[in-house]
Amino acid sequence: MTTRTRLRDAAIECFALGGFEASVRQISARAGVSPGLVRHHFGTKELLRAECDDEVLRRFREIKGGGIRMPPGEAIRMFSQLDEFAPTFVYILRSVRDGGEVGRAFVEHMIADAEVFTEEAVKAGTLKPSRDPAARARYLVTSSLGGLLVQLTLMPDIDLADIGTAIHRLTESIALPSLELFTEGILVDRSMLDEYLMYVPDPPGTTDATPPHP
């Protein structure tokens, strides 16, 4: 690994462990280099954070995209790699929880990636098509991240600094209900959807859109 890469990865771990207030000195100590090298390679902590964001999003794409393309058995076995993925996921949670312009931009990138992943899965025959793929991708990302943040609120004993334990507990709390809901659904028939569709225009992409029901 180059010094720059080592510093970036050390920063991701520091931000995941302690939040984005982690100092340049802490990051350089974790990487085993002098603080001056952070300034030499990145200039400012903000620019280092931006590069960390890019790398975490790249890792997320790799994990998520790979999981969607895998056979179910292989995808489920990825749960055994949670410790390896923990810094990436905790970094994402901290970014979302901190909010602000950087946090919003981070989530928008995740939503854009999710739209690509889901459309690939539709073409591959593993996901059902959507009337509005962009809206579905946005809902999936925001509801998933929001649900995890609510779980953190309800389980105050979870310490994100203990990233391995935090990710294992969060995953255990959502894995079964989310897979059950996505696979089997929750409503016993489609009457609610049919009623709703009576009051909205035709979905994006149709050429003969009709006006909403009065």
C-alpha positions as CSV (number, residue, x, y, z in Angstrom):
1,M,0.0,0.0,0.0
2,T,1.2,3.5,-0.7
3,T,1.5,6.0,2.1
4,R,-1.5,7.9,0.7
5,T,-3.7,4.7,0.7
6,R,-2.5,3.8,4.2
7,L,-3.5,7.2,5.4
8,R,-6.9,7.1,3.7
9,D,-7.7,3.7,5.2
10,A,-6.5,4.7,8.6
11,A,-8.8,7.8,8.4
12,I,-11.7,5.6,7.5
13,E,-11.1,3.5,10.5
14,C,-10.6,6.5,12.8
15,F,-13.8,8.1,11.5
16,A,-15.7,4.9,12.0
17,L,-14.4,4.3,15.5
18,G,-14.7,7.8,16.9
19,G,-16.6,10.0,14.4
20,F,-15.5,12.7,12.1
21,E,-13.9,14.8,14.9
22,A,-10.9,12.5,14.8
23,S,-7.8,14.6,14.6
24,V,-5.1,14.5,11.9
25,R,-2.7,13.4,14.7
26,Q,-4.9,10.4,15.6
27,I,-5.2,9.4,11.9
28,S,-1.4,9.7,11.3
29,A,-0.7,7.7,14.5
30,R,-3.0,5.0,13.3
31,A,-1.2,4.9,9.9
32,G,2.2,5.0,11.6
33,V,3.3,8.2,9.9
34,S,3.9,11.8,10.9
35,P,1.0,14.3,10.8
36,G,2.9,16.3,8.2
37,L,2.3,13.5,5.7
38,V,-1.4,14.0,5.9
39,R,-1.0,17.6,4.9
40,H,1.5,16.6,2.2
41,H,-0.8,14.1,0.6
42,F,-4.3,15.7,1.2
43,G,-3.7,19.3,2.2
44,T,-6.6,19.5,4.6
45,K,-8.7,17.1,6.7
46,E,-11.7,18.1,4.6
47,L,-10.0,16.9,1.5
48,L,-9.0,13.7,3.2
49,R,-12.6,13.2,4.3
50,A,-13.8,13.6,0.7
51,E,-11.4,10.9,-0.5
52,C,-12.6,8.7,2.3
53,D,-16.2,9.2,1.2
54,D,-15.3,8.2,-2.3
55,E,-13.5,5.0,-1.1
56,V,-16.3,4.0,1.3
57,L,-18.9,4.5,-1.6
58,R,-16.6,2.4,-3.8
59,R,-16.5,-0.4,-1.2
60,F,-20.3,-0.2,-0.7
61,R,-20.8,-0.6,-4.4
62,E,-18.5,-3.6,-4.5
63,I,-20.2,-5.2,-1.5
64,K,-23.8,-4.4,-2.6
65,G,-23.2,-5.1,-6.3
66,G,-21.4,-8.4,-5.6
67,G,-24.2,-9.5,-3.2
68,I,-26.9,-8.9,-5.7
69,R,-25.1,-10.9,-8.4
70,M,-24.3,-13.8,-6.1
71,P,-26.5,-17.0,-5.7
72,P,-28.6,-16.7,-2.5
73,G,-26.4,-19.2,-0.6
74,E,-23.2,-17.3,-1.4
75,A,-24.8,-14.0,-0.6
76,I,-26.0,-15.2,2.8
77,R,-22.5,-16.5,3.6
78,M,-21.3,-12.8,3.3
79,F,-22.7,-12.5,6.9
80,S,-19.6,-14.3,8.0
81,Q,-17.6,-11.3,6.7
82,L,-19.3,-8.7,8.8
83,D,-16.2,-7.9,10.8
84,E,-14.4,-7.1,7.6
85,F,-17.2,-4.8,6.4
86,A,-17.8,-3.2,9.7
87,P,-15.7,0.0,9.3
88,T,-17.4,0.7,6.0
89,F,-20.9,0.3,7.4
90,V,-20.3,2.3,10.5
91,Y,-18.7,5.1,8.5
92,I,-21.9,5.2,6.4
93,L,-24.1,5.3,9.6
94,R,-22.0,8.1,11.0
95,S,-22.2,10.1,7.8
96,V,-26.0,9.8,7.7
97,R,-26.4,10.6,11.4
98,D,-24.1,13.7,11.1
99,G,-26.3,15.0,8.3
100,G,-25.3,18.3,6.7
101,E,-24.4,18.9,3.1
102,V,-21.7,16.2,3.2
103,G,-24.1,13.6,4.7
104,R,-26.9,14.5,2.2
105,A,-24.5,14.2,-0.7
106,F,-23.3,10.9,0.6
107,V,-26.9,9.5,0.8
108,E,-27.7,10.8,-2.7
109,H,-24.7,8.9,-4.1
110,M,-26.0,5.7,-2.3
111,I,-29.4,6.2,-3.8
112,A,-28.0,6.6,-7.4
113,D,-26.0,3.5,-6.9
114,A,-29.0,1.6,-5.6
115,E,-31.0,2.5,-8.7
116,V,-28.3,1.0,-10.9
117,F,-28.1,-2.2,-8.7
118,T,-31.8,-2.8,-8.7
119,E,-32.2,-2.3,-12.4
120,E,-29.4,-4.8,-13.0
121,A,-31.2,-7.2,-10.7
122,V,-34.5,-6.7,-12.6
123,K,-32.7,-7.5,-15.9
124,A,-31.2,-10.5,-14.3
125,G,-34.6,-11.7,-13.1
126,T,-33.9,-11.6,-9.4
127,L,-36.0,-8.5,-8.6
128,K,-39.4,-7.6,-9.8
129,P,-39.7,-4.4,-12.0
130,S,-41.0,-1.2,-10.5
131,R,-43.4,1.4,-11.8
132,D,-40.9,4.0,-10.7
133,P,-37.4,2.5,-10.3
134,A,-35.9,5.8,-9.0
135,A,-38.5,6.2,-6.3
136,R,-38.1,2.6,-5.2
137,A,-34.4,2.9,-5.0
138,R,-34.8,6.1,-2.9
139,Y,-37.3,4.4,-0.6
140,L,-35.1,1.3,-0.1
141,V,-32.0,3.3,0.8
142,T,-33.7,5.9,3.0
143,S,-35.9,3.4,4.9
144,S,-33.0,1.0,5.4
145,L,-30.7,3.8,6.8
146,G,-33.4,5.4,8.8
147,G,-34.4,2.0,10.3
148,L,-30.8,1.4,11.4
149,L,-30.6,4.9,13.0
150,V,-33.8,4.3,14.9
151,Q,-32.4,1.0,16.1
152,L,-29.4,2.8,17.4
153,T,-31.8,5.2,19.3
154,L,-33.7,2.2,20.8
155,M,-30.5,0.4,21.8
156,P,-28.4,3.0,23.5
157,D,-26.1,0.4,24.8
158,I,-24.7,-0.1,21.3
159,D,-21.4,1.8,21.0
160,L,-20.5,2.5,17.4
161,A,-16.9,2.7,18.6
162,D,-17.1,-1.1,19.1
163,I,-17.8,-1.4,15.4
164,G,-17.7,-5.2,15.2
165,T,-20.3,-5.7,17.9
166,A,-22.4,-2.8,16.7
167,I,-22.7,-4.2,13.2
168,H,-23.4,-7.8,14.3
169,R,-26.2,-6.6,16.6
170,L,-27.8,-4.3,14.0
171,T,-27.6,-7.0,11.4
172,E,-29.2,-9.6,13.7
173,S,-32.1,-7.1,14.4
174,I,-33.0,-6.6,10.8
175,A,-31.9,-9.6,8.7
176,L,-35.0,-11.9,9.2
177,P,-37.8,-9.2,9.1
178,S,-36.3,-7.4,6.1
179,L,-35.7,-10.6,4.1
180,E,-39.2,-11.9,5.0
181,L,-40.8,-8.6,4.1
182,F,-39.0,-8.3,0.8
183,T,-39.6,-11.9,-0.2
184,E,-43.1,-12.6,1.0
185,G,-44.6,-9.1,1.3
186,I,-47.0,-8.1,4.0
187,L,-50.4,-7.3,2.4
188,V,-52.5,-10.4,1.6
189,D,-53.8,-8.9,-1.6
190,R,-53.2,-5.9,-4.0
191,S,-56.4,-4.0,-3.3
192,M,-54.6,-1.1,-1.5
193,L,-52.2,-0.7,-4.5
194,D,-55.0,-0.9,-7.0
195,E,-57.0,1.8,-5.1
196,Y,-53.9,4.0,-4.9
197,L,-53.2,3.7,-8.6
198,M,-56.6,5.0,-9.4
199,Y,-55.6,8.3,-8.0
200,V,-52.1,8.8,-9.5
201,P,-50.9,9.4,-13.1
202,D,-49.5,6.5,-15.1
203,P,-45.9,5.6,-14.1
204,P,-42.9,7.4,-15.7
205,G,-42.0,6.2,-19.1
206,T,-45.6,5.6,-20.4
207,T,-46.6,7.5,-23.5
208,D,-50.4,7.8,-22.8
209,A,-50.4,9.1,-19.3
210,T,-53.9,9.8,-18.0
211,P,-54.7,12.6,-15.5
212,P,-55.3,11.8,-11.9
213,H,-58.8,10.6,-10.9
214,P,-60.9,13.6,-9.8
